[in-house]
Amino acid sequence: MTGPTPHFTWNELTVRKRIPGADLARLTPAVRVELARVAACAEVIRAHVGQPIRVTSAFRAGDPRQHGQGQAMDIQVDGMSPMELLRILRELDMPHPLRQVIAETDAGNRAALDLPMGEGSGRWLHIAVFGAGFTRPSTLPWGASWDPPGDRAYVAV
């Protein structure tokens, strides 16, 4: 199945729980436009790092936040840490302004963000573009987050 950019298909931009195309049937024309914008940013990242990018989550039907609008994607680059990729993104010229970039992990500690990403690693980078409903700068445009016991923590970077 084709997609909005040369290296990202609609199936992988609608992955949910590792099932490509899980939300494909729920894509609207407006969401497709937004997904094409965030995928164009991912193409710039892919070209810069010189290797494929794994999309772990992009459009999530029913999500009231940026993923539900098609304006965000969670990505992994094998062998790179989320923090390393975050630092690279600060230097790139994107085709669309980024609203938010967050290095994330479900490991429960900040140190995990410096470990390499890979399939099933529990580490990823969240990127989001400005768009409908999310037109103001994020209160945390560049950050690191993890899921400690209790509540989600964010640390500005």
N, C-alpha and C positions, 0 to 999 in steps of 0.2 A: 504494500500500500504506500502511496506517495505521501508526502508531507509538505509543510510550508517552506522548508529549506532543504538543501541537498543532503544533509546528514541526519535530519530528524523527521520521523514519520508521525502521522496522526496517531497511530497505534501506540508508539512509545510516549507520546505527549498526553495520552489518556490512560496510562498505566495506573493500576491500583492494586495494592497487595501483591505485587509482582506479576499481575495479569495484564499484559499489553492489550490495549483497546477496551478495557473494562468500562470506561465512561464514553467511548466513542459515539454511541448512539445519542448521547445527551449534549453533544457539541452543537452550539448555535452559531450562526454566522458571526455574531459579535464576539463570541469566545474564540472562534477561529482567528479572527483578526488579532486579538490580544496574544494568543499562543504564537502566532507568526512573529510578533514583535519580540517576545522573550526568546524564541528559538533563534532569531537573528543574532541576539546577543550571545547565545550559546555557541553559535557558529564562529564568532570572533574568538571566544575562549578556546574552542577546539583548534582553530588555526594557530593560535599563539602557542598552545602547549604541544601541538604536533601529535596528538593522539586522540582516540575516540573518547567521547563523554557518555557516561551511563546516566540516563534519566531515571531516578528512583520514584519521582512523583512530579506531576505537572498539574494538569486540570483535574480537579476533584469536584465532581457534580455535588451540589448541595452544600459545599463549604462556603460560609459567608465571607471568608477572607480572600486574599489575593489568589490563592490556588483556585477557588471557585469562580473567579472572574477570568481565569486563564492568563493571569499576569505574573505568575511565579512558577519556578521549577526548582526541584531539588536535584543536584547533580553529583556525580562522583567521577574523579579521574584516577584510575588505578595507579598506585604508587605515590601519589601526592597526598599530603595532609590537607584537611580543610583550611587550616590557617595559611599554609603555603599558597593555596589557590586564592584565598581571600586577598593576600598581599599582591599577587599578580594582577588581580582584577582592578585594584586601585590605580594601576598604571595604564590600563587599556582604554582606547577610545571606542565607545560602544555606539551602535547605530540608534539606540534609544536610551534615554537616561535611566539609570538604575535608581530605584527607590530604596532598595534594601539589599544587603548582602550579609548573610549570617552563616558563620561556620557552626555546624551543629553535630551533636552526638547524643546517643541514648546511653552512653557508658556510665554516666553519673559523675564525671569529673572533667575538669578543664584540660588536664594533661592529655586526654584522649584526642583532643583536637589537633595535636601535633603528630599523631600517628597516621600512617598511610591509609587512604581509603581503598576500598575494594568491595566487590559484591558481598553483601551480608556483613560488612564491617561495622555497621551502626554509626557511620560517620558520613557526612555529606555537606554540601554547600548549598544554601538557599539563595537564589537570586530572584529579584522581583523588579519589574518595570513600573513606572507611573502609568495610570490608566483610569478608566471610569471607576468612580468610587474611592480611588486611592490617588488623589491629585495633589495631596500635600506631602512634603518630605516626611519620612518616617521619624519617629522620636529616637529610633536606634538604627540609623542607616547602615552602619558598619559594626558588626558585633560578633560575639561568640556566645553560644548557648549550649546548655546541656540539661538533662533531666535528673537533678539530684533528688533524693528522697523528699517527698512533699510537693514542692511547686517548681515551676520552670525558672531557671536563672538566666539572666542575660548580663554580659560583661561588655562594655564598650571597648573597642580595639582601635 
